[in-house]
Each structure stands twice: as C-alpha cells, then as structure tokens.
Amino acid sequence: MRSAIRLVAAGREESRGGRVRFDGGAKRAAVQHAERVLERGGSLKEASRALGVAYETLRRWRAVRRRPLVRAVEVADAHDVSRLVVVLPGGVRVEGLDVAGVAELARRLS
C-alpha cells in the first residue's frame, strides 16, 4: 500500500497554473491500489483519500482501464465488405477498409 502511495506522489506534477497531472505509472499504481482497497471491502473514496487523488479522477482512471478498445460486432450483410466502417470508443470513424485492413487495425490497437 505504501509503495502505491509513493508511486502516485512521485508521478504527480503540478503546473504553474495549479493544474495537477500524473504520469502513466502513477495512474496504474493508483488504479491497482483502488482495486485492492475495493477487494477488501473498502470504498473508492477511501482509496482516493489515501492516494491524494480526487475521487472523480480515480473513478475516471478506473473506467478508462476497464473500457475495451474494440467491441465485437455482428456483420449483418457480409456481401459487401468493400465499405467497412470501424468506430472507435472515442468516436473516431475509420472508413473504407477491407477485411485485411480491419484485421491490421485491430492488431495495432491491441
């Protein structure tokens, strides 16, 4: 537990404007710590207080980690696969890929 708190503190950087940012390692350590706290019956608020991270920030980091990058879909009409469209979770649309292009996109995103 103490090591997670130290990692989060070490990954914290405050800008001149007062905005606080955390590096990827700090975010991962915070989420792992929160998962351990929740597994033992604690709350996310308890974890956020111990880490010195805002509750909403920690909640958002957990949600991002749990969200899959690619969702399985069912192709309704497999006759015209020349106009495939892939929509990523952030709303980015990739159009005009063939099946091999979609496979390559999926490989690179995973």
SEMI-945321 format. One record per residue: y, z, x of N, C-alpha, C in turn; residue in one letter. Coordinates in pm, 1 decimal. Atoms other than C-alpha are relative to their C-alpha. Example, Ala and Ser with C-alpha at 12.3 -4.5 7.8 and 13.67 -1.06 7.14 Angstrom:
SEMI-945321
{npy: -119.0 | npz: 0.0 | npx: 89.0 | capy: -450.0 | capz: 780.0 | capx: 1230.0 | cpy: 120.0 | cpz: 0.0 | cpx: 90.0 | type: a}
{npy: -119.0 | npz: -6.0 | npx: -82.0 | capy: -106.0 | capz: 714.0 | capx: 1367.0 | cpy: 109.0 | cpz: 73.0 | cpx: -77.0 | type: s}
END
This chain:
SEMI-945321
{npy: -118.7 | npz: 0.0 | npx: 82.1 | capy: 0.0 | capz: 0.0 | capx: 0.0 | cpy: 125.6 | cpz: 0.0 | cpx: 86.9 | type: m}
{npy: -117.8 | npz: -7.0 | npx: -87.7 | capy: 246.7 | capz: 90.8 | capx: 272.5 | cpy: 22.5 | cpz: -132.0 | cpx: 72.7 | type: r}
{npy: -16.8 | npz: 126.4 | npx: -71.7 | capy: 177.4 | capz: -235.9 | capx: 455.7 | cpy: 64.1 | cpz: -105.4 | cpx: -90.0 | type: s}
{npy: -61.9 | npz: 94.7 | npx: 93.4 | capy: 270.5 | capz: -437.3 | capx: 143.8 | cpy: 148.6 | cpz: 29.7 | cpx: -11.9 | type: a}
{npy: -141.0 | npz: -38.0 | npx: 11.3 | capy: 596.0 | capz: -244.1 | capx: 113.5 | cpy: 74.9 | cpz: -42.0 | cpx: 126.0 | type: i}
{npy: -63.7 | npz: 41.5 | npx: -125.6 | capy: 671.6 | capz: -308.9 | capx: 481.0 | cpy: 15.2 | cpz: -151.6 | cpx: 7.2 | type: r}
{npy: -7.8 | npz: 146.4 | npx: -1.4 | capy: 591.8 | capz: -681.8 | capx: 446.5 | cpy: 110.9 | cpz: -51.1 | cpx: -92.0 | type: l}
{npy: -104.8 | npz: 41.1 | npx: 93.5 | capy: 819.9 | capz: -714.5 | capx: 145.4 | cpy: 136.9 | cpz: 31.2 | cpx: 59.0 | type: v}
{npy: -128.1 | npz: -37.3 | npx: -60.3 | capy: 1100.4 | capz: -528.0 | capx: 322.4 | cpy: 34.5 | cpz: -92.0 | cpx: 117.2 | type: a}
{npy: -24.0 | npz: 87.8 | npx: -114.8 | capy: 1058.1 | capz: -743.2 | capx: 634.7 | cpy: 36.2 | cpz: -141.7 | cpx: -43.5 | type: a}
{npy: -27.2 | npz: 134.8 | npx: 47.8 | capy: 1071.7 | capz: -1062.1 | capx: 428.0 | cpy: 124.2 | cpz: -10.9 | cpx: -85.2 | type: g}
{npy: -121.7 | npz: -4.3 | npx: 82.9 | capy: 1390.2 | capz: -960.7 | capx: 248.3 | cpy: 120.3 | cpz: -43.4 | cpx: 84.0 | type: r}
{npy: -121.0 | npz: 44.8 | npx: -69.4 | capy: 1710.7 | capz: -1138.6 | capx: 344.7 | cpy: 115.1 | cpz: -3.8 | cpx: -100.0 | type: e}
{npy: -115.3 | npz: -5.5 | npx: 90.0 | capy: 2049.0 | capz: -1072.2 | capx: 188.9 | cpy: 110.8 | cpz: -88.8 | cpx: 55.1 | type: e}
{npy: -108.4 | npz: 89.3 | npx: -41.4 | capy: 2322.3 | capz: -1335.0 | capx: 199.1 | cpy: 133.4 | cpz: 72.9 | cpx: -8.0 | type: s}
{npy: -134.2 | npz: -60.7 | npx: 3.9 | capy: 2693.6 | capz: -1265.6 | capx: 238.0 | cpy: 46.9 | cpz: 22.2 | cpx: -142.9 | type: r}
{npy: -40.0 | npz: -13.8 | npx: 139.4 | capy: 2737.3 | capz: -1315.7 | capx: -134.9 | cpy: -76.6 | cpz: 107.8 | cpx: -74.2 | type: g}
{npy: 76.4 | npz: -106.8 | npx: 61.9 | capy: 2490.4 | capz: -1035.6 | capx: -204.0 | cpy: -131.6 | cpz: -45.1 | cpx: -61.5 | type: g}
{npy: 125.9 | npz: 49.8 | npx: 55.5 | capy: 2204.8 | capz: -1260.0 | capx: -316.6 | cpy: -115.1 | cpz: 36.3 | cpx: 93.0 | type: r}
{npy: 116.3 | npz: -40.6 | npx: -78.2 | capy: 1863.9 | capz: -1138.1 | capx: -203.4 | cpy: -107.9 | cpz: -106.8 | cpx: -13.0 | type: v}
{npy: 110.2 | npz: 96.9 | npx: -2.7 | capy: 1588.5 | capz: -1381.0 | capx: -100.6 | cpy: -117.8 | cpz: 62.4 | cpx: 73.9 | type: r}
{npy: 120.9 | npz: -47.8 | npx: -64.7 | capy: 1229.9 | capz: -1315.7 | capx: 2.1 | cpy: -77.8 | cpz: -119.7 | cpx: 50.7 | type: f}
{npy: 81.4 | npz: 110.3 | npx: -50.7 | capy: 1010.7 | capz: -1533.6 | capx: 221.8 | cpy: -135.2 | cpz: -2.2 | cpx: -70.9 | type: d}
{npy: 128.4 | npz: 17.4 | npx: 68.2 | capy: 670.4 | capz: -1659.8 | capx: 105.4 | cpy: -98.7 | cpz: 111.8 | cpx: 26.3 | type: g}
{npy: 91.6 | npz: -109.3 | npx: -32.4 | capy: 476.6 | capz: -1388.2 | capx: 287.5 | cpy: 32.4 | cpz: 126.7 | cpx: -77.1 | type: g}
{npy: -42.5 | npz: -118.5 | npx: 75.9 | capy: 680.4 | capz: -1116.5 | capx: 119.3 | cpy: -38.5 | cpz: -15.0 | cpx: -146.8 | type: a}
{npy: 35.4 | npz: 23.5 | npx: 140.2 | capy: 623.7 | capz: -1274.1 | capx: -222.2 | cpy: -149.9 | cpz: 18.4 | cpx: -22.0 | type: k}
{npy: 146.5 | npz: -14.2 | npx: 12.9 | capy: 246.7 | capz: -1299.4 | capx: -165.9 | cpy: -41.9 | cpz: 146.5 | cpx: 9.2 | type: r}
{npy: 33.0 | npz: -142.3 | npx: -16.2 | capy: 229.7 | capz: -937.6 | capx: -44.7 | cpy: 39.4 | cpz: 78.3 | cpx: -124.6 | type: a}
{npy: -46.0 | npz: -70.5 | npx: 119.4 | capy: 430.8 | capz: -821.7 | capx: -346.4 | cpy: -93.0 | cpz: -24.9 | cpx: -117.8 | type: a}
{npy: 89.9 | npz: 34.1 | npx: 111.5 | capy: 206.2 | capz: -1005.2 | capx: -593.3 | cpy: -135.5 | cpz: 68.0 | cpx: 19.3 | type: v}
{npy: 128.3 | npz: -66.4 | npx: -26.7 | capy: -109.2 | capz: -872.0 | capx: -425.7 | cpy: 10.1 | cpz: 150.0 | cpx: -25.8 | type: q}
{npy: -20.0 | npz: -143.2 | npx: 24.8 | capy: 31.2 | capz: -519.1 | capx: -433.8 | cpy: 5.7 | cpz: 27.2 | cpx: -150.2 | type: h}
{npy: -10.9 | npz: -17.7 | npx: 145.2 | capy: 121.1 | capz: -558.1 | capx: -801.9 | cpy: -136.4 | cpz: -10.8 | cpx: -65.9 | type: a}
{npy: 135.2 | npz: 14.8 | npx: 56.7 | capy: -232.6 | capz: -678.5 | capx: -880.3 | cpy: -82.5 | cpz: 126.1 | cpx: 23.3 | type: e}
{npy: 75.2 | npz: -123.7 | npx: -29.1 | capy: -379.3 | capz: -371.4 | capx: -707.7 | cpy: 47.9 | cpz: 115.5 | cpx: -88.3 | type: r}
{npy: -55.4 | npz: -106.1 | npx: 85.2 | capy: -144.9 | capz: -139.9 | capx: -899.0 | cpy: -50.2 | cpz: -17.6 | cpx: -143.3 | type: v}
{npy: 45.7 | npz: 26.5 | npx: 136.7 | capy: -238.7 | capz: -305.9 | capx: -1228.9 | cpy: -149.3 | cpz: 27.0 | cpx: -15.9 | type: l}
{npy: 144.9 | npz: -23.3 | npx: 5.3 | capy: -612.7 | capz: -289.3 | capx: -1148.0 | cpy: -32.9 | cpz: 148.6 | cpx: -12.0 | type: e}
{npy: 27.8 | npz: -144.6 | npx: 6.4 | capy: -592.3 | capz: 88.2 | capx: -1104.0 | cpy: 66.3 | cpz: 66.2 | cpx: -120.5 | type: r}
{npy: -56.1 | npz: -53.3 | npx: 123.6 | capy: -410.8 | capz: 124.7 | capx: -1437.7 | cpy: 149.4 | cpz: 25.2 | cpx: 3.0 | type: g}
{npy: -144.2 | npz: -17.1 | npx: -9.3 | capy: -51.9 | capz: 130.7 | capx: -1315.8 | cpy: 73.1 | cpz: -111.2 | cpx: -73.8 | type: g}
{npy: -81.4 | npz: 99.5 | npx: 70.0 | capy: 234.1 | capz: -76.4 | capx: -1450.3 | cpy: 72.3 | cpz: -89.8 | cpx: 100.1 | type: s}
{npy: -76.5 | npz: 91.6 | npx: -82.9 | capy: 429.1 | capz: -370.3 | capx: -1317.0 | cpy: 133.6 | cpz: 63.1 | cpx: 38.9 | type: l}
{npy: -125.4 | npz: -71.0 | npx: -32.7 | capy: 745.3 | capz: -157.0 | capx: -1333.7 | cpy: -21.5 | cpz: 97.1 | cpx: 116.0 | type: k}
{npy: 32.6 | npz: -91.9 | npx: -109.6 | capy: 577.8 | capz: 99.3 | capx: -1110.1 | cpy: -8.2 | cpz: -76.5 | cpx: 132.0 | type: e}
{npy: 13.8 | npz: 81.5 | npx: -120.9 | capy: 488.4 | capz: -172.2 | capx: -859.3 | cpy: 135.2 | cpz: -50.8 | cpx: 47.4 | type: a}
{npy: -130.2 | npz: 54.7 | npx: -39.3 | capy: 836.9 | capz: -323.1 | capx: -865.2 | cpy: 88.9 | cpz: 107.9 | cpx: 62.1 | type: s}
{npy: -79.0 | npz: -110.3 | npx: -57.2 | capy: 999.5 | capz: 15.8 | capx: -800.7 | cpy: -46.1 | cpz: 33.0 | cpx: 141.2 | type: r}
{npy: 53.7 | npz: -33.6 | npx: -131.5 | capy: 768.6 | capz: 89.2 | capx: -507.1 | cpy: 37.3 | cpz: -105.8 | cpx: 103.9 | type: a}
{npy: -29.2 | npz: 109.5 | npx: -92.3 | capy: 840.4 | capz: -252.4 | capx: -354.7 | cpy: 148.7 | cpz: -24.7 | cpx: 19.9 | type: l}
{npy: -143.4 | npz: 26.6 | npx: -8.6 | capy: 1214.4 | capz: -250.3 | capx: -416.7 | cpy: 36.1 | cpz: -140.3 | cpx: -45.7 | type: g}
{npy: -20.5 | npz: 134.9 | npx: 54.8 | capy: 1192.4 | capz: -576.3 | capx: -612.0 | cpy: 24.9 | cpz: 15.4 | cpx: -149.6 | type: v}
{npy: -29.5 | npz: -7.2 | npx: 142.9 | capy: 1339.1 | capz: -631.1 | capx: -957.8 | cpy: -125.5 | cpz: -33.4 | cpx: -81.7 | type: a}
{npy: 115.3 | npz: 20.2 | npx: 87.4 | capy: 1081.4 | capz: -614.6 | capx: -1237.6 | cpy: -15.3 | cpz: -146.3 | cpx: -39.9 | type: y}
{npy: 6.8 | npz: 139.5 | npx: 45.4 | capy: 1168.0 | capz: -962.2 | capx: -1369.9 | cpy: -37.0 | cpz: -94.3 | cpx: 113.4 | type: e}
{npy: 34.0 | npz: 82.4 | npx: -115.5 | capy: 1143.0 | capz: -1111.4 | capx: -1020.6 | cpy: -148.9 | cpz: 7.7 | cpx: 27.6 | type: t}
{npy: 142.8 | npz: -18.1 | npx: -24.6 | capy: 796.8 | capz: -966.4 | capx: -966.5 | cpy: -83.7 | cpz: -62.4 | cpx: -110.7 | type: l}
{npy: 70.7 | npz: 61.4 | npx: 113.2 | capy: 687.2 | capz: -1076.8 | capx: -1313.9 | cpy: -3.2 | cpz: -151.9 | cpx: 15.7 | type: r}
{npy: -8.4 | npz: 144.3 | npx: -19.1 | capy: 804.7 | capz: -1431.6 | capx: -1238.5 | cpy: -89.6 | cpz: -46.7 | cpx: 115.3 | type: r}
{npy: 86.0 | npz: 35.3 | npx: -112.8 | capy: 627.1 | capz: -1439.6 | capx: -899.3 | cpy: -146.1 | cpz: -0.1 | cpx: -41.4 | type: w}
{npy: 138.8 | npz: -4.9 | npx: 48.5 | capy: 303.0 | capz: -1336.4 | capx: -1070.0 | cpy: -29.9 | cpz: -119.5 | cpx: -89.2 | type: r}
{npy: 20.6 | npz: 111.8 | npx: 92.7 | capy: 344.2 | capz: -1604.6 | capx: -1339.3 | cpy: -14.2 | cpz: -130.7 | cpx: 76.1 | type: a}
{npy: 7.5 | npz: 123.2 | npx: -78.9 | capy: 402.9 | capz: -1878.6 | capx: -1082.1 | cpy: -134.0 | cpz: -8.6 | cpx: 70.8 | type: v}
{npy: 126.5 | npz: -0.9 | npx: -73.1 | capy: 96.2 | capz: -1775.4 | capx: -885.6 | cpy: -117.9 | cpz: -31.4 | cpx: -92.0 | type: r}
{npy: 111.5 | npz: 17.4 | npx: 92.9 | capy: -123.8 | capz: -1786.3 | capx: -1195.9 | cpy: 0.9 | cpz: -136.0 | cpx: -68.6 | type: r}
{npy: -13.0 | npz: 127.0 | npx: 70.0 | capy: 3.2 | capz: -2120.4 | capx: -1330.3 | cpy: -71.6 | cpz: -109.9 | cpx: 78.2 | type: r}
{npy: 68.5 | npz: 108.1 | npx: -71.1 | capy: -229.4 | capz: -2409.0 | capx: -1243.5 | cpy: 95.3 | cpz: -116.9 | cpx: 24.4 | type: p}
{npy: -83.1 | npz: 115.6 | npx: -29.9 | capy: -66.9 | capz: -2708.5 | capx: -1075.7 | cpy: -37.6 | cpz: -120.2 | cpx: -85.3 | type: l}
{npy: 48.9 | npz: 115.7 | npx: 75.0 | capy: -280.8 | capz: -2958.2 | capx: -1262.2 | cpy: -90.4 | cpz: 49.8 | cpx: -111.1 | type: v}
{npy: 85.0 | npz: -36.2 | npx: 112.2 | capy: -439.1 | capz: -2925.9 | capx: -1604.6 | cpy: -95.1 | cpz: -113.9 | cpx: -31.2 | type: r}
{npy: 96.6 | npz: 101.6 | npx: 41.4 | capy: -749.3 | capz: -3107.1 | capx: -1719.5 | cpy: 44.9 | cpz: -61.0 | cpx: -132.0 | type: a}
{npy: -35.2 | npz: 69.4 | npx: 123.4 | capy: -684.2 | capz: -3367.3 | capx: -1988.2 | cpy: -114.5 | cpz: -92.0 | cpx: -40.8 | type: v}
{npy: 99.7 | npz: 93.2 | npx: 49.9 | capy: -895.2 | capz: -3593.4 | capx: -2201.7 | cpy: 69.0 | cpz: -133.6 | cpx: -22.6 | type: e}
{npy: -57.3 | npz: 133.2 | npx: 17.8 | capy: -826.4 | capz: -3966.5 | capx: -2190.6 | cpy: -47.8 | cpz: -53.5 | cpx: -134.2 | type: v}
{npy: 34.0 | npz: 44.1 | npx: 134.8 | capy: -812.0 | capz: -4089.9 | capx: -2549.9 | cpy: -44.7 | cpz: -145.8 | cpx: -2.1 | type: a}
{npy: 33.9 | npz: 142.3 | npx: -1.5 | capy: -821.5 | capz: -4465.5 | capx: -2477.2 | cpy: -18.2 | cpz: -42.7 | cpx: 144.7 | type: d}
{npy: 29.8 | npz: 31.2 | npx: -139.6 | capy: -993.0 | capz: -4550.0 | capx: -2149.9 | cpy: 5.2 | cpz: -149.6 | cpx: 28.6 | type: a}
{npy: -1.2 | npz: 144.8 | npx: -20.9 | capy: -949.7 | capz: -4927.1 | capx: -2199.1 | cpy: 116.5 | cpz: -44.9 | cpx: 86.8 | type: h}
{npy: -116.0 | npz: 41.1 | npx: -77.4 | capy: -601.0 | capz: -4949.1 | capx: -2046.5 | cpy: 37.1 | cpz: 111.6 | cpx: 97.1 | type: d}
{npy: -28.4 | npz: -102.5 | npx: -100.0 | capy: -598.3 | capz: -4737.7 | capx: -1731.5 | cpy: 99.0 | cpz: -50.2 | cpx: 104.8 | type: v}
{npy: -97.4 | npz: 52.3 | npx: -94.8 | capy: -336.0 | capz: -4951.5 | capx: -1559.3 | cpy: 135.2 | cpz: 69.6 | cpx: -13.8 | type: s}
{npy: -129.0 | npz: -65.0 | npx: 24.4 | capy: -49.8 | capz: -4742.9 | capx: -1704.5 | cpy: -17.3 | cpz: 150.8 | cpx: -16.0 | type: r}
{npy: 19.9 | npz: -144.5 | npx: 8.1 | capy: -144.7 | capz: -4382.5 | capx: -1630.4 | cpy: 131.6 | cpz: 72.7 | cpx: 26.9 | type: l}
{npy: -117.7 | npz: -84.6 | npx: -18.2 | capy: 124.1 | capz: -4115.1 | capx: -1654.1 | cpy: -49.4 | cpz: 141.0 | cpx: 28.4 | type: v}
{npy: 32.6 | npz: -138.3 | npx: -34.5 | capy: 95.1 | capz: -3774.8 | capx: -1485.7 | cpy: 128.6 | cpz: 80.8 | cpx: -16.7 | type: v}
{npy: -115.4 | npz: -87.6 | npx: 18.6 | capy: 331.8 | capz: -3497.3 | capx: -1596.9 | cpy: -32.6 | cpz: 132.7 | cpx: 66.9 | type: v}
{npy: 21.8 | npz: -123.8 | npx: -74.3 | capy: 357.5 | capz: -3203.4 | capx: -1356.1 | cpy: 64.9 | cpz: 116.5 | cpx: -74.5 | type: l}
{npy: -51.7 | npz: -116.2 | npx: 72.6 | capy: 434.4 | capz: -2845.9 | capx: -1473.2 | cpy: 152.1 | cpz: 10.1 | cpx: -2.0 | type: p}
{npy: -145.5 | npz: -7.7 | npx: -3.7 | capy: 799.2 | capz: -2871.8 | capx: -1367.9 | cpy: 68.1 | cpz: -109.7 | cpx: -79.8 | type: g}
{npy: -55.6 | npz: 106.9 | npx: 81.2 | capy: 843.2 | capz: -3176.7 | capx: -1592.5 | cpy: 11.5 | cpz: -132.4 | cpx: 72.6 | type: g}
{npy: -6.2 | npz: 124.4 | npx: -75.8 | capy: 821.8 | capz: -3439.1 | capx: -1317.7 | cpy: -106.3 | cpz: -95.5 | cpx: -53.5 | type: v}
{npy: 92.4 | npz: 103.6 | npx: 49.0 | capy: 663.6 | capz: -3760.2 | capx: -1450.9 | cpy: -26.8 | cpz: -98.9 | cpx: 111.5 | type: r}
{npy: 39.9 | npz: 102.7 | npx: -95.0 | capy: 470.5 | capz: -3993.7 | capx: -1225.1 | cpy: -69.1 | cpz: -108.3 | cpx: -82.3 | type: v}
{npy: 50.5 | npz: 107.4 | npx: 84.0 | capy: 411.6 | capz: -4328.7 | capx: -1394.9 | cpy: -49.3 | cpz: -116.1 | cpx: 84.1 | type: e}
{npy: 43.7 | npz: 123.7 | npx: -62.1 | capy: 230.2 | capz: -4647.4 | capx: -1308.1 | cpy: -111.2 | cpz: 13.9 | cpx: 102.3 | type: g}
{npy: 110.3 | npz: -17.8 | npx: -94.8 | capy: -54.6 | capz: -4501.2 | capx: -1103.7 | cpy: -128.4 | cpz: -54.9 | cpx: -58.2 | type: l}
{npy: 134.4 | npz: 34.7 | npx: 44.0 | capy: -402.3 | capz: -4641.1 | capx: -1117.7 | cpy: -88.1 | cpz: 123.1 | cpx: 21.1 | type: d}
{npy: 90.7 | npz: -115.1 | npx: -10.2 | capy: -708.3 | capz: -4414.4 | capx: -1117.8 | cpy: -5.3 | cpz: 52.9 | cpx: 143.3 | type: v}
{npy: 3.6 | npz: -42.0 | npx: -140.0 | capy: -722.1 | capz: -4409.2 | capx: -736.0 | cpy: 129.4 | cpz: 73.1 | cpx: 37.1 | type: a}
{npy: -127.6 | npz: -65.7 | npx: -26.3 | capy: -351.9 | capz: -4315.2 | capx: -725.3 | cpy: 5.8 | cpz: 140.0 | cpx: -58.9 | type: g}
{npy: 4.4 | npz: -132.3 | npx: 62.0 | capy: -404.0 | capz: -4027.1 | capx: -965.9 | cpy: -90.6 | cpz: 92.3 | cpx: 79.5 | type: v}
{npy: 91.7 | npz: -80.6 | npx: -81.2 | capy: -700.2 | capz: -3906.6 | capx: -758.5 | cpy: 67.0 | cpz: 43.7 | cpx: 129.7 | type: a}
{npy: -69.9 | npz: -33.5 | npx: -123.1 | capy: -487.9 | capz: -3919.2 | capx: -442.3 | cpy: 109.9 | cpz: 104.6 | cpx: -25.7 | type: e}
{npy: -102.6 | npz: -97.7 | npx: 37.7 | capy: -202.8 | capz: -3731.0 | capx: -615.6 | cpy: -62.4 | cpz: 137.6 | cpx: -19.9 | type: l}
{npy: 68.7 | npz: -127.7 | npx: 24.3 | capy: -445.5 | capz: -3461.1 | capx: -731.4 | cpy: -47.1 | cpz: 62.2 | cpx: 130.1 | type: a}
{npy: 48.1 | npz: -50.0 | npx: -131.3 | capy: -591.2 | capz: -3431.7 | capx: -379.8 | cpy: 115.7 | cpz: 59.5 | cpx: 78.2 | type: r}
{npy: -115.0 | npz: -49.0 | npx: -77.2 | capy: -246.2 | capz: -3388.4 | capx: -226.5 | cpy: 63.0 | cpz: 124.5 | cpx: -61.4 | type: r}
{npy: -57.7 | npz: -117.7 | npx: 66.4 | capy: -134.3 | capz: -3131.8 | capx: -485.2 | cpy: -88.7 | cpz: 123.3 | cpx: 11.8 | type: l}
{npy: 88.7 | npz: -116.4 | npx: -5.7 | capy: -439.6 | capz: -2910.5 | capx: -441.2 | cpy: -3.4 | cpz: 63.4 | cpx: 136.2 | type: s}
END
